[in-house]
């Protein structure tokens, strides 16, 4: 007949108090717009179609397209109107068409 022996150990834990502090400031950097179809390619808003500047901070709008629908004939039935593509300048200062985005 075998006997199983167990052991119990105790650990003494002490407590200490420490002080900590931190300061933070709001990031107000405005991120310039990027090409929505090629985010590695920087773009500039169309200079002939002024845009509001982007907003700064951790939750921001970098760019919002201006929506141009053109002239449409008024209809008596439901109708769907689509905005024209946005025009931005690429790195060569050439106007290119990109989807409307924010």
C-alpha positions in Angstrom: 0.0 0.0 0.0 1.4 3.4 -1.0 0.7 6.7 0.7 0.5 9.9 -1.2 2.1 12.8 0.6 1.4 16.4 -0.3 3.0 19.6 0.8 1.6 23.1 1.1 3.8 26.1 0.8 3.0 29.7 1.6 4.4 32.9 0.0 4.5 36.2 1.7 3.5 39.1 -0.5 4.1 42.7 0.5 2.7 45.8 -1.1 4.4 49.0 -2.3 3.0 52.3 -3.5 4.4 54.2 -6.5 3.5 57.4 -8.2 3.1 57.9 -12.0 2.1 60.8 -14.3 1.6 61.4 -18.0 0.9 64.4 -20.1 -0.7 64.4 -23.5 -1.4 67.0 -26.2 -3.8 66.9 -29.1 -2.4 66.1 -32.5 -3.7 68.8 -34.9 -1.6 67.7 -37.9 -3.6 67.8 -41.1 -3.0 64.8 -43.4 -2.8 65.7 -47.0 -5.2 63.9 -49.4 -4.1 60.8 -51.3 -5.3 59.3 -54.5 -8.2 56.9 -53.5 -7.3 54.5 -56.4 -3.5 54.6 -55.6 -2.8 55.7 -52.0 1.0 55.7 -52.6 0.5 58.5 -55.1 0.1 62.0 -53.6 -2.5 64.3 -55.2 -3.5 68.0 -54.9 -7.1 69.2 -55.0 -8.1 70.9 -58.3 -7.0 74.5 -58.0 -10.0 75.7 -60.1 -12.4 73.9 -57.8 -11.5 75.0 -54.2 -12.0 72.6 -51.3 -12.2 73.1 -47.6 -9.0 72.1 -45.8 -8.9 68.8 -44.0 -9.4 68.6 -40.2 -6.6 67.7 -37.8 -6.6 65.3 -34.9 -6.8 61.5 -34.3 -10.3 61.3 -35.9 -10.2 63.5 -39.0 -11.4 64.1 -42.5 -8.4 64.5 -44.7 -10.3 65.5 -47.8 -13.9 65.7 -49.0 -14.9 65.8 -52.7 -17.0 68.6 -54.1 -20.0 67.0 -55.8 -21.0 68.2 -59.2 -24.2 66.8 -60.8 -24.4 69.0 -63.8 -27.7 70.3 -65.2 -30.6 67.8 -65.2 -34.1 67.9 -66.5 -36.7 67.8 -63.8 -38.8 64.6 -63.9 -42.1 63.8 -62.4 -41.0 60.2 -61.5 -38.3 59.1 -59.1 -34.9 59.6 -60.6 -31.3 58.8 -59.7 -28.6 61.4 -60.4 -24.9 60.5 -60.3 -22.2 63.0 -59.4 -19.3 63.5 -61.8 -15.9 62.1 -60.9 -13.6 64.3 -58.8 -10.7 66.1 -60.5 -7.4 66.2 -58.7 -3.8 67.0 -59.8 -1.2 64.2 -59.7 2.5 64.7 -59.0 3.0 66.0 -62.6 0.3 68.7 -62.1 -2.0 66.8 -64.6 -5.7 66.7 -63.8 -6.9 63.2 -63.3 -10.4 61.8 -62.6 -10.9 59.9 -59.4 -14.0 58.6 -57.5 -15.6 61.0 -55.1 -14.3 60.3 -51.6 -14.0 61.6 -48.1 
